[in-house]
Amino acid sequence: MDSMLLKNKFRGAMLGVLVGDCLGSPFEGKIRPKGLSILKRRSLQKRITKLEEQKFREPVMPYTDDSAMTRALAESLIDKRDLDIVDVAKRFARSYQNEPDRGYGAGAASVLEKLLTVKETDIKEPAKTLFDGLGSYGNGGAMRIAPMALFLYNNYDHLLRYTKEVTEITHTNKLGINGAILQAIAIQQSLCLNPSEELNVSDFIDNLISKMDKIEVDGQPYKERLTIVKNLLFEDDTSWTSPSDEKVIQELGVGIRAIESVPTAIFCFLRAQRLIRGIRTQNPLRRTIQYAITLSGDTDTIASMAGAIAGAFHGYEKFSTLLLSHCEASEEFREFAGKLLDVATSNPLNN
């Protein structure tokens, strides 16, 4: 792939995480059976349009734990030029210690506090104690995994192994781990596609189904959800459908569990390849993020994950520079992308 295009895609993925997080966090909260109210949808439409088209003084939109942990992982991969889970864990913990008000969940906060003092040989032990030893099945591993997908953009087997390793710092339940793996695969898959060509939505989802079929050994909940994604998008192999938000929320979910959010983020990306009623924009990247937020629930994380996948496909240039200027640390995330590209392209694992 052309180096400039790859750079554009790396930037798109990292900024997709950030923009989805910043735009989605004010709407996070209760799961509504039909998604956001009409008034909130109109407010969201007007707000994003204003942010894209006008430069004005207002507080910069802050990011949450989604971007904070993504940032920590990116910094570790850049500095260490490989996966060092002890270093990643310590960076996660210090990030939380320095800014505990970024919206961390109670389970994550408990693990991160323990990681500040745990022995290096026991770095995964705090996560194993969550939920009576079952481990977390939340989407915290998936929400931060974009830098890993970029770091190993051309090595599928190592991506699976490294994603599992880094996710287990905080999530030891298979649902949490496999959710992170699915998100990483979706980002990697988007990176490999040419944005100047129309996305083959059916092939994209079929490839993910095929890969999860091999990854999931004991039960196949993600394969089943991905099949639902395809069914929601197509009545048959050729007929495109526009399912109601209520049906999407009911069948895929919009909660904090990885199984209820990672497939939903993928659906948002694929659904946004075409116009969506009530979302007035010709920009498919914006459409992806805006649609993810309208579904209610865990809006910041689902929009962030969907933004990462869409950004990896469409690239940085689809973002309004004015919109980016209203997002906290957007220039730093852009720089992280460039540094990750340098590390990734010199990584023998990708050659």
Buried (B, 14 or more C-beta within 10 A) or exposed (E): EEEEBBBBBBBBBBBBBBBBBBBBBBBBEEBBEBBBEEEBBEBBBEBBBBBBEEEEEEEEBBBBBBBBBBBBBBBBBBEEBEBBBBBBBBBBBBBBEEBEEBBBEEBBEBBBBBBBEBEEEEBBBBBBBBEEEEBBBBBBBBBBBBBBBBBBBBBEEBBBEBBBBBBBBBBBBBBBBBBBBBBBBBBBBBBEBEBEEEBEBBEBBBBBBEBBEEBBEEEBBBBBBBBBBBBBBBEEEEEEEEBEBEEBBEBBBBBBBBBBBBBBBBBBBBBBBEEBEBBEBEBBBBBBBBBBBBBBBBBBBBBBBBBBBBBBBBBBEBBBEBBBEBBBBBEBBBBBBBBBBEBBBEBEBBE
